[in-house]
Amino acid sequence: MVINRDKISDFVEPWNEEALLADGLESAFIGVAERAGQNAVAVYDTQKVIDVFVSDGMTEEEAHEHFQFNVVGAYMGDNTPMFIYQIDMD
């Protein structure tokens, strides 16, 4: 299933209509996270984000560096998306 920005926005809005979404990373979106006393935020799978960057022409190393400095390092306040590392159960 291809998910677009509008579908993600519609999905996230009931939790937090001010939640920020990561540009161009729709295929890495996995849901919404809530924590006590904090705004709900959009959540992205870090490996899928890296995969997007690699498919855009970056090396794996460039993708990781770009992710750390330009994605995780781009804190935009309480509505900034969250990026998670999932455990590989295989």
NORUR-V670072 format. One record per backbone hydrogen bond with DSSP energy under -0.5 kcal/mol. NH is the residue of the N-H (numbers start at 1). CO is the residue of the C=O. Records with the same first field share a line. If there is no record, write none. Layout:
NH = CO / CO
This chain:
3 = 1
8 = 4
9 = 5
10 = 6
11 = 7
12 = 8
13 = 9
14 = 10
15 = 12
16 = 12
19 = 16
20 = 79
25 = 22
28 = 25
29 = 26
30 = 43
31 = 43
33 = 41
38 = 35
41 = 33
43 = 31
44 = 82
45 = 28
46 = 44 / 84
49 = 45
50 = 46
51 = 47
52 = 48
53 = 49
54 = 50
55 = 51
56 = 52
57 = 54
58 = 53
63 = 59
64 = 60
65 = 61
66 = 62
67 = 63
68 = 64
69 = 65
70 = 66
71 = 66 / 67
72 = 67
73 = 67 / 68
74 = 71
75 = 73
80 = 77
82 = 42
84 = 44
86 = 84
89 = 87
